[in-house]
Amino acid sequence: MTIIFKALTKELLQNIFLSLAFLNSLLIIEKLLKLSKVFASVGIDLINLFKIVILLQPQLLIFTLPMALLMGILLTYGRVQTDNEMTIFMVSGMPYKKAFKPAIYIGLIAFSFTVLMSFYLAPSAVNLVREKILTILAERAPLGIEEGVFNQGFKGITIFVKEKPDSLTLKEVIIFDERKEETKIVIAKAGRITKEKENINLSLLDGKAYFNKDITLNQINFKEYIFKLSPNIEPIAKKISEFSIFELISKIGSDEKRKTDYKLELYKRFSLPLLCIVSVFLSPFLCRLIGKSGRIGGVTVGLLVFTIYYILMIYGANLAKAGKVSAEVGSLLPIIIMGLFTFFSYNKIKA
């Protein structure tokens, strides 16, 4: 029996990791499309892109780990049933439920990881992603200034550079500044790009600055002029899903207007890890349901179960937002329904 459990555990882990890689790949594509819009003007190197993808994993794993767990179990035991190995186990005296013992242990480990990610790793990682994006944009913003082109990669500023001998040196610079009520035009013979935290400074040499005040036009001659630039970064609003547990609890007490939204997110953090436990104990019933349809049946049923779960999750959230049920009930509705169904279906299996 120990040898059987070791073989099942090995196959389970392989199928779970493969399912996890597949599901994460699908979700990361959508994230990469959003990142491509953010870095469209300055670009991003492969190393930094890889770092951002790694930092996004905890947020994705909250959703994909329970799904990958169920799909991995169904793929493994679907194969076992197709090859008649389950029949051999039962004839040899092993109860049907006992064959799922390795899956239960793996499910408990997955539950622990999901709790850790849901409560701590995911919010922390998302904040690191935000900081990383801002740092990369600030570092690569000078690359967005090209010679012979009207550059508009900075807020309210248009820059024209006739020549750019290297990445930090400029010649024949014209700047049109509309950041304030008064319009400013700066013309300089040369310039040098320097960095200062998230901002970029242009050290302009030998030029003139024109600015209007009411109906008058003023001119200033300068030997050196420090012109501050900010990358054209739209404020990245912090989503509710990015708040830590303590921030959510604080917001529930202080923000009456969005109290329901914060409660829904808080209780969702508890329900998603529980989905790992539900998946494990639901799998024996589902494996009997798919019979000998094998891997295709396992993937189909697994995706169907999670489609139903997310429909219930959206439905419960909408009920809570409409004031028809409490936020607690609306958020926990899918896990309660699936938990009850799992309890009765698991107890119904006699062998």
ChimeraX attribute file (.defattr): number of C-alpha atoms within 10 A of each C-alpha:
attribute: neighborCount
match mode: 1-to-1
recipient: residues
	/A:1	10
	/A:2	7
	/A:3	8
	/A:4	11
	/A:5	16
	/A:6	12
	/A:7	12
	/A:8	21
	/A:9	20
	/A:10	12
	/A:11	17
	/A:12	23
	/A:13	18
	/A:14	14
	/A:15	21
	/A:16	24
	/A:17	16
	/A:18	15
	/A:19	22
	/A:20	22
	/A:21	14
	/A:22	13
	/A:23	18
	/A:24	18
	/A:25	12
	/A:26	11
	/A:27	14
	/A:28	15
	/A:29	11
	/A:30	10
	/A:31	13
	/A:32	14
	/A:33	10
	/A:34	12
	/A:35	16
	/A:36	12
	/A:37	10
	/A:38	17
	/A:39	16
	/A:40	11
	/A:41	18
	/A:42	18
	/A:43	17
	/A:44	17
	/A:45	9
	/A:46	9
	/A:47	9
	/A:48	13
	/A:49	16
	/A:50	11
	/A:51	12
	/A:52	21
	/A:53	14
	/A:54	12
	/A:55	20
	/A:56	19
	/A:57	19
	/A:58	23
	/A:59	20
	/A:60	18
	/A:61	20
	/A:62	23
	/A:63	19
	/A:64	20
	/A:65	28
	/A:66	27
	/A:67	22
	/A:68	27
	/A:69	29
	/A:70	33
	/A:71	28
	/A:72	27
	/A:73	32
	/A:74	31
	/A:75	24
	/A:76	25
	/A:77	29
	/A:78	28
	/A:79	21
	/A:80	19
	/A:81	19
	/A:82	16
	/A:83	13
	/A:84	12
	/A:85	13
	/A:86	19
	/A:87	14
	/A:88	13
	/A:89	17
	/A:90	15
	/A:91	10
	/A:92	10
	/A:93	8
	/A:94	15
	/A:95	14
	/A:96	17
	/A:97	16
	/A:98	15
	/A:99	19
	/A:100	19
	/A:101	15
	/A:102	20
	/A:103	26
	/A:104	19
	/A:105	14
	/A:106	20
	/A:107	26
	/A:108	16
	/A:109	13
	/A:110	20
	/A:111	21
	/A:112	15
	/A:113	17
	/A:114	29
	/A:115	18
	/A:116	15
	/A:117	22
	/A:118	27
	/A:119	18
	/A:120	15
	/A:121	19
	/A:122	25
	/A:123	22
	/A:124	17
	/A:125	20
	/A:126	22
	/A:127	14
	/A:128	15
	/A:129	18
	/A:130	14
	/A:131	11
	/A:132	17
	/A:133	19
	/A:134	15
	/A:135	15
	/A:136	18
	/A:137	24
	/A:138	21
	/A:139	18
	/A:140	17
	/A:141	24
	/A:142	20
	/A:143	13
	/A:144	18
	/A:145	23
	/A:146	17
	/A:147	18
	/A:148	12
	/A:149	12
	/A:150	16
	/A:151	17
	/A:152	17
	/A:153	20
	/A:154	19
	/A:155	15
	/A:156	14
	/A:157	19
	/A:158	17
	/A:159	21
	/A:160	21
	/A:161	22
	/A:162	16
	/A:163	15
	/A:164	19
	/A:165	9
	/A:166	8
	/A:167	13
	/A:168	14
	/A:169	15
	/A:170	25
	/A:171	19
	/A:172	18
	/A:173	21
	/A:174	21
	/A:175	19
	/A:176	17
	/A:177	19
	/A:178	14
	/A:179	12
	/A:180	8
	/A:181	10
	/A:182	11
	/A:183	14
	/A:184	20
	/A:185	18
	/A:186	21
	/A:187	19
	/A:188	24
	/A:189	16
	/A:190	22
	/A:191	25
	/A:192	17
	/A:193	16
	/A:194	15
	/A:195	15
	/A:196	11
	/A:197	8
	/A:198	15
	/A:199	16
	/A:200	20
	/A:201	18
	/A:202	21
	/A:203	18
	/A:204	25
	/A:205	20
	/A:206	14
	/A:207	20
	/A:208	19
	/A:209	17
	/A:210	15
	/A:211	16
	/A:212	14
	/A:213	11
	/A:214	8
	/A:215	6
	/A:216	7
	/A:217	11
	/A:218	11
	/A:219	13
	/A:220	10
	/A:221	14
	/A:222	13
	/A:223	10
	/A:224	16
	/A:225	19
	/A:226	14
	/A:227	14
	/A:228	13
	/A:229	19
	/A:230	17
	/A:231	21
	/A:232	17
	/A:233	15
	/A:234	8
	/A:235	6
	/A:236	8
	/A:237	7
	/A:238	11
	/A:239	9
	/A:240	16
	/A:241	17
	/A:242	18
	/A:243	22
	/A:244	18
	/A:245	17
	/A:246	11
	/A:247	13
	/A:248	22
	/A:249	15
	/A:250	12
	/A:251	19
	/A:252	18
	/A:253	10
	/A:254	11
	/A:255	12
	/A:256	10
	/A:257	10
	/A:258	12
	/A:259	17
	/A:260	22
	/A:261	18
	/A:262	25
	/A:263	21
	/A:264	24
	/A:265	21
	/A:266	26
	/A:267	16
	/A:268	22
	/A:269	20
	/A:270	17
	/A:271	19
	/A:272	22
	/A:273	25
	/A:274	21
	/A:275	26
	/A:276	26
	/A:277	23
	/A:278	22
	/A:279	27
	/A:280	24
	/A:281	22
	/A:282	21
	/A:283	26
	/A:284	22
	/A:285	17
	/A:286	24
	/A:287	24
	/A:288	15
	/A:289	14
	/A:290	19
	/A:291	15
	/A:292	19
	/A:293	14
	/A:294	20
	/A:295	19
	/A:296	15
	/A:297	18
	/A:298	28
	/A:299	18
	/A:300	13
	/A:301	19
	/A:302	23
	/A:303	15
	/A:304	11
	/A:305	17
	/A:306	17
	/A:307	12
	/A:308	12
	/A:309	18
	/A:310	12
	/A:311	12
	/A:312	20
	/A:313	20
	/A:314	15
	/A:315	16
	/A:316	24
	/A:317	27
	/A:318	16
	/A:319	17
	/A:320	21
	/A:321	18
	/A:322	11
	/A:323	12
	/A:324	12
	/A:325	15
	/A:326	17
	/A:327	25
	/A:328	18
	/A:329	17
	/A:330	26
	/A:331	31
	/A:332	20
	/A:333	20
	/A:334	24
	/A:335	20
	/A:336	14
	/A:337	12
	/A:338	18
	/A:339	19
	/A:340	12
	/A:341	13
	/A:342	22
	/A:343	13
	/A:344	12
	/A:345	16
	/A:346	17
	/A:347	10
	/A:348	10
	/A:349	12
	/A:350	8
	/A:351	9
